[in-house]
Amino acid sequence: PVQETLHKLDIPEPAWVSETRLDGTVIHVDAFGNLVTNITAAWLEGKKIRRLQVGPFALKEIVSTFADVPEGEPLAYFGSSGRLEIGVNQGHAANQYGVARNSAVELEA
């Protein structure tokens, strides 16, 4: 059967909890295990990140492509949706780090 009604998804907004700390959330895990967050570039307003903590690991920069890190290494990048995503080059971030939807994302700028 065809779904005829559209439902608006409530995506939680990230929040600046201090002048340098932005708290967000993993809102989706895609088929490749990449962690899609609720943080867009607009939230960073051109700020450079010092630390991005998701689950058991922390990153110190946002890169442009998966090729910017060695195979098997985690990375943060802005995906095609315009949202900050965390992945693993040739890996599955969700499984490798035990991170799932609704996991906390802490960013220091």
Secondary structure, DSSP 8 states (H G I E B T S, - for coil): --------------EESSSSEEEEEEEEE-TT--EEEEEEHHHHTT---SEEEETTEEES---SSGGGS-TT-EEEEE-TTSEEEEEETTS-HHHHHT--TT-EEEEE-
